[in-house]
């Protein structure tokens, strides 16, 4: 039986305490809107040859747009107006409509249920040099249909000679799920997609991402590994505080969903992540005698102010993305997780819309160059 590698990615909502690493979610972070981008050298980047996957969220329905833009946004306008203003420094934003949580919008609203919408995103991502998407999914008819569309689109690209692959970012982090739910969802995914040509393989085995392992106790992770050990290998994404060699025994490696990593107010974060990566790799080898993998994050910036948080990390015309890529490359990642394609509310998106157009796709393309193995 083919085996699937699971990457367990952590989306933290609490402040972690190891060597000053702050929380993933900005509403608990120290404010960083006063950081000075000019104080951190970025320079040019050197592609690392490691594959790079952008987190891709499947929740963009018309209802979700309305939930985020709020009841006072002028939906009948064409083109749609920007829902917030930004100062020249990029932070913090000011909402222009009561109830709005976004800083950007497309000229016309779309849904991921629109025919061709997901494939269009995949085509743009492939052109930017990404290996593929880490598709954020949890079982359910709506998400199941969008997941199927993502695989259809990826296979269409591959049939046209455009390399593009998918890994599953299993959404187990928003709430702690019962083991029975996790088992049912992973069984569904195994039965439908484990052998799909668009499924990314690591060392000959397909990759799945299970988000939020830090919320689960050791016994649950051990049970998941025991139940799916013949089908899945588990790569965990832990916080530096939560990860232990015992937890690592149930994982094939580790990633860290750090959307608020700030190269300006916390330049020490690069060394902190390198220490974390070293700790992961020092764990006893995997059953196939391979070293535990380290998947490193990078992001264009972050803005959680309109969500009620305080952290705003400016994009700085691409310097933030370059600084994070350069700094996190010191740990020699086995793969990159780019945060994100379309987390629009948290301001980490590169999906082209009205405010930036394709500007940050161009930066991403420059950073990845031809070095991202696809």
NORKA-V754056 format. One record per pair of residues at least 6 apart in sequence whose ideal C-beta (glycine too) atoms are under 6 Angstrom apart, sorted by the first residue. I is the first residue (numbers start at 0). GAP is how many residues later the second one is. Records with the same first field share a line. If there is no record, write none. Layout:
# NORKA-V754056
I = GAP, GAP
This chain:
# NORKA-V754056
0 = 229
2 = 202, 230
3 = 190, 202, 204, 227, 228
4 = 197, 200, 202, 228, 230, 247
5 = 202, 204, 226, 228
6 = 202, 228, 248
7 = 202, 205, 228, 229
8 = 200, 202, 228, 246, 248
9 = 202, 204, 227, 228, 247
10 = 13, 162, 200, 201, 246
11 = 11, 12, 227
12 = 12
13 = 9
14 = 7, 8, 13
15 = 223, 225
16 = 224
17 = 222, 223
18 = 253
20 = 219, 251
21 = 7
22 = 6
23 = 233, 234, 235
25 = 234, 276, 278, 283, 285
26 = 277, 281, 282
28 = 231, 282
30 = 279
31 = 230, 233, 279, 281
32 = 58, 59, 279
34 = 229, 230
35 = 228
36 = 227, 277, 279, 282
39 = 223, 224, 283
41 = 277, 280, 281
44 = 277, 280, 281, 322
46 = 321, 322, 324
47 = 281, 323
48 = 322, 324
49 = 283, 285, 286
50 = 80, 284, 322
51 = 78, 79, 284, 286, 316, 320
52 = 78, 79, 81, 114, 284
53 = 76, 79, 284, 287
54 = 79, 284, 285
55 = 77, 79, 285
56 = 79, 285
57 = 85, 88
59 = 52
60 = 50
61 = 49
64 = 44
67 = 33, 34, 277
68 = 14, 31, 33
69 = 27, 29, 30
70 = 28
71 = 25, 26, 27
72 = 24, 27
78 = 28
79 = 25
82 = 13, 14, 17, 19, 22
83 = 9, 11, 12, 19
84 = 9
85 = 7
89 = 224, 225
90 = 221, 223
91 = 213, 220
92 = 10, 212, 213
94 = 211
100 = 205, 206, 244
101 = 242
103 = 249, 251
105 = 247
109 = 7
111 = 6, 34
117 = 31, 32, 35
118 = 34, 37
121 = 31, 32, 35, 42
125 = 31, 36, 38
127 = 233, 236, 237
128 = 236, 239, 243
130 = 241, 243
131 = 32, 33, 34, 68
132 = 33
133 = 33, 35, 75
134 = 15, 31, 34
135 = 33, 35
136 = 6, 10
137 = 33
138 = 46, 49
150 = 45, 47
153 = 10, 12, 44
154 = 43
156 = 7
162 = 211
164 = 33, 35
165 = 32
166 = 33, 40, 42
167 = 21, 40, 41
168 = 40, 42
169 = 40
170 = 40
171 = 38, 39, 40
172 = 38, 39
175 = 39
178 = 44
182 = 44
189 = 41
192 = 6
193 = 12
198 = 7
199 = 7
212 = 23
213 = 24, 25, 28
217 = 28, 29
220 = 29
221 = 28
224 = 9, 25
232 = 19
233 = 16, 17, 18
234 = 16, 17, 18, 58
235 = 15, 18
236 = 17, 18, 19
237 = 16
239 = 36
244 = 38
247 = 35
251 = 34
252 = 39, 40
253 = 26
254 = 40, 82
255 = 41
257 = 39
258 = 40, 43, 80, 89
259 = 42, 51
260 = 8
261 = 51
262 = 60, 61
269 = 57, 60
272 = 55, 58
273 = 56, 57
276 = 17, 54
279 = 12, 14
280 = 10, 11
282 = 9
292 = 41
293 = 39, 40
294 = 38, 40, 42
295 = 32, 35, 37, 40
296 = 40, 42
297 = 26, 27, 30
298 = 40, 49
299 = 15, 21, 60
300 = 12, 13, 14, 19
301 = 11, 45, 46
302 = 9, 44
303 = 7, 42
304 = 7
306 = 38
317 = 45
320 = 42
324 = 42
338 = 9
339 = 8, 9
340 = 10
341 = 7, 9
342 = 6
349 = 10, 11
351 = 6
